[in-house]
């Protein structure tokens, strides 16, 4: 990174705060512009020496551009690089149209693909679905800013300082766009929510009740489909894994239906637990 003259930056800021600068202050500001960009600012500097108050709007406008660059931590050379990198990143994202986005503006960027929503979009939490809607709006904002930047670049005498503020806004929007797409694409409900002990107990209780109900409804069927037999097996396995009691007569009926009885129910400890439940 090129070293920045912080004293010059301070003087620029002080001048921009003055509502009615004197002739000499305007001439000094014009000299600062000449130091910042001799080729671009020579004409303004020369005119400001003769008619300082008449040149004040031009001096203030250009100085504000350079000051903005410095307040963003960049030199003129770094601003030029930043602008080029930003345009490449933004164009890359503008080529991918968010599904359902209302295209409000035309520019030179050729739309190449549709960025589709997740298949489970409608079942996502509202705060995750809102990331998609926010990015669709952000994408249109970026298109609008990109059009403004293109028009600016097309003007005679364009320099990096002219477009740096727009590029900065575009970079901020693009960074937010990419960050929110990452959150949206990588969202995983199971990873996002850590189950509390109470929630875990409620979930397990629901599984136990579901297994018991299924067994009671199907154990006396004369014939079982393959799916019913599989689900009965899953139900009794779940109850065994959770060390739930099952009546011996229910186990006998399941065994007669071709269900494999888990070893848990053949141990003395399980028999001693009583016959509460199915």
ABEGO torsion letter per residue (X at the ends): XBBBBAAAAAAAAAAAABABBBAAAAAAAAAAAAAABAAAAAAAAAAAAABAAAAAAAAAAAAAAAAAAAAAGBBAAAAAAAAAAAAAAAAAAAABBBBGBBBABBBABBBABBBBBBAAAAABBAAAAAAAAAAAAAAAAAAAAAAAAAAAAABBGBBAAAAAAAAAAAAAAAAAAAAAAAAAAABBAAAABBBBAAAAAAAAAAAAAAAAAAAAAAAABABBBAAAAAAAAAAAAAAAAAGBBBBAAAAAAAAAAGBBBBAAAABAAAAAAEABEX
